[in-house]
Amino acid sequence: MNHQNNQLLKLLGVGFGIAVTVGGTIGTGILRKPGPIAAQIGEPWMILLLWLAVGIYALLGVLCAIELAVSMPQAGAWYVYARRAFGNYFGFVTGITSWLGTVSALGFGAYTMSEYIALLLPGAEPYIQIVAIFLLVILTGFHWLGTKSAGKSQEVLAVIKAVGLLVFVAVCFIYGGAPSGGQVSSMVTSSAVPLTIVGVIGALQAIFYTYDGWHTATYFTEENTDPAKTLPKSMLMGVVLIIAIYLLVNGAILYALPKDMLMNSKLAAADTISYIFGDGYSKIITLFLMISILGIVNAQIMFAPRVIFSMSRDRLFFKGASKVNSVGTPSVAMPLTALLSVLLILSGKDTCGKLSDIATFFFVLSYLAGFVALVKLRYSEPELARPFKAPLFPYLPILLIVMSTLFLAGAVYSDMQSSKFALIFLGASYPLYLLISRFNKTN
């Protein structure tokens, strides 16, 4: 495609689709969340059931996302579908919240990665913010080299991540073992956790966080060489691989680490390795954490600019963000995304963390918008070409709409503070939409 017309380049295929699904989803969550989840649930079978349930939600969601993506093969994912179904304002809200959510997650990820660097290199501790900003600058510069090299880097990082987790699972099952009788007695006494609705909602929120990213390949549909053929294969394979890895890792941790230790663990994977081999080996997990974060940050800095690029092309964002360089990189949208993440890093980790919590609410809201858009478009545009159709229509998207709505209601109930800020932003979104629309009309 001709870059002089500010168009993205068709360079991506199945390998990238799988890699960006895996790499854009699996991060620190699977290594950090098992402990807090065990503290809220307690029962191993229930823990695995909840991980499987959210995995099934993601798999069913993929079936709907594929239909939307191949019928509207444009950069921007949920923004594109919401705008097509409900008009410019709803598209704007979906797009801007999706972008801002990813920007905050990007800043938080870079900051967290710099913290792990400081654990390996204590001399870097006073310079965590500088290291985080440096990481974003380096990644932005690398992605400036083009879509092809960025895509290959994502494939390499995804392979390293998947192999590393499978090695971790093997180590746990080979070298870990059933605890002694005394440990069993202690665990039964200390780990009796009553199963409550609040506990289940809290655990589901944590698990939803770790699965977020299952839809990442849809952001690159416009750059896919043959989306109707390759996207279903890559997204389904990617999500099935994620579900398998998550269940295996949880099973390995539950097998190798005593329950009382797991329930008090903030970094379950590292504590499992330390329990098996001793504290000296925990740095291996720290190094792996850095690679996991790098994989997600690498995906985020690649897909987040595609949202405002697409919005700008539709005159719902500042028009300069629609520029693309000769190697397929959004030349304004990408540095703008990185710059805003840098500003969040400078504001402090707490700000990034709070915005990341709010972002989870917005991400699920985007899913909900997409599922509703699928139902709306099936009836309003029956003639739209759909190379792939979600099965069991309309029951499947309606089920996902109900599940997403229940999750959002639970999130509001259990985290009123974050939800309040999210609702305030939604209230302010219409004046912002009018301001940008007026600006674009006069320029």
Secondary structure as UniProt FT lines:
FT   HELIX           3..5
FT   HELIX           14..23
FT   TURN            24..25
FT   HELIX           29..32
FT   HELIX           34..41
FT   HELIX           44..71
FT   TURN            75..77
FT   HELIX           78..86
FT   HELIX           88..120
FT   HELIX           122..127
FT   HELIX           128..143
FT   TURN            144..145
FT   HELIX           147..175
FT   HELIX           181..190
FT   HELIX           197..211
FT   TURN            212..215
FT   HELIX           216..223
FT   HELIX           227..256
FT   HELIX           259..263
FT   HELIX           268..277
FT   HELIX           279..281
FT   HELIX           282..313
FT   TURN            314..315
FT   HELIX           319..322
FT   TURN            326..327
FT   TURN            331..332
FT   HELIX           333..347
FT   HELIX           349..380
FT   TURN            382..383
FT   TURN            393..394
FT   HELIX           395..414
FT   HELIX           416..441
//
